[in-house]
Structure formats: structure tokens, C-alpha cells
Amino acid sequence: MIPALGLVAGLVIGLVLQPDVPLGLQPYLPIAVIAALDAVFGAVRATLDGIFNDKVFVVSFLSNVVVAAFIVFLGDQLGVGSQLSTGVVVVLGVRIFSNVASIRRHLFSA
């Protein structure tokens, strides 16, 4: 449950401090958040499955964010940033909903 607690702590800190995001990084922030959420929900699922590994979580978290940001950057350079951003959101969204469904099955046996 450490990843879930980290998520809640990060949300609270973000809401209290309300940091400003530089203009150049604003297109990447939503994608980075979705990639991070994918890693967190994957970690919660792995914890419930009894196979959580903190090293795998850290590598997954960082690699998800870096790869998603690179895809958006590449899309911006090619002039198709919104299409690639949508693709990243769809792929990571499917993974998030899959992990949430698995978490739901673990918690509610349904």
C-alpha cells in the first residue's frame, strides 16, 4: 500500500503548494501523470498478487514517464503531437483500467 500512500501524499502536497509548471513542460505534464498513475496502479495490483518488488516499481515508474514524455516530444517534433499524445493516453488508460479491474477483483472477489 506504500505506492497508494505515496500517491495520496503527492496529491495533497501538490494541492497545498500549487506549483507552477513552465510553459515548455505543460504538454508533457498530463502524459507524465498518466504514466505515473499506470505505474502506481500496477504496483498496487502487484502488491495484492503478492509479487511486488520495489526495484521493479521504481524502474517501471521512471521508464513509463520517460517513454511517454519521449513519445509526446517526438510527436511535437513531427507535428503530430496531439495524435501521439492521444495514443499514449489510450494505451496507458487501458492498462490503468485493467489494473483497477484486477484490484477490484482482489478486494471484492467480483
N, C-alpha and C positions, 0 to 999 in steps of 0.2 A: 504494500500500500504506500510505500515511500514515493513512487512516481506520482500517485494521485495527490498525496500531500504536497509534493513539490509543485504540482500544477496549481493547486489552490493557493499556496503561498505566493507563487509568481503572479497569479491573477490579483490577489489582494495588494501586493507591492505595486503592481502596475496601475491599479486603480487609485491608490493613495498618492503615488509620486507623479502620475500622469506625464511620463517622459515625452519629449518632442522627438519625432523621427525626422532626420534630414530628408529633404526633398528627393535626393538621388536614391535613397533607400526605400522610399514609400512603396514602389511597385513590388518590392521583394518581401515586405513585412507580412502581408496576408498569406503568401505562399509558405514562408518560413513558419508561421504559426500553425498552419495546417499540417506541415511536415512534422513539426514537433508534437502536435496532438496525435498524429499517427503513431509516433514512437511511444508516447505515453500510454495510449490505449493498448498498444501491443505489449507493453511491459506489464500492464495490469492483467491482461489475458495470460501472459506467460506466468505471472505470479499465481493466478488461480489454477493454471495447469501444472504448477509445481516445477517449472523449468526455467524460472527467472535467473538471469545471470547479469550482474551489474555491468560487466565489461561489454557484453553484447548490447545492453541498453544504451550505454554511452556512445558506442560506435554507431549504433542504429540511429540514435538521436542526431548526432553530428552529421553523419553521412546523408540522412534524409534532408536535413536543412541545406547542406551544401549542394547536393544534386538538384534539389528543387530550385534553389536560387540560380544555379548554373543554367538550368533549362529556361528559366524566365529571362536571364541575361542573354542567352543565345537567341531566344525569340525576339527580344528587343533589338538585337544586332541585325537580325534577318528581316525585321519589320513585321513580324507576326507574333509579337509579344502576347497579345490578348488571347490568341488561339492556343499558344503553348501553355499559357497560364491556366486557361480553362481545362486543358488536358491534364495538367498536374493536379488541379483541384478535383477533377472527376476520379482520377486514379487513386489519389490519396483518400478521397471521400469514400470510395468503395471499400478500401482497406479499413478505414475507421468504422464504417457501419458493420463490416464483417467482424471486427474485433468486439464491437459493442454487442452484437448478437451473441457472440460466444460468451462474453461476460454475463449477459442476461441469462443464458442457459445455465451457466455455473451457479449464479446466485439464486435463480428462481426455479431451476430444474424444469424450464419450459422452453 
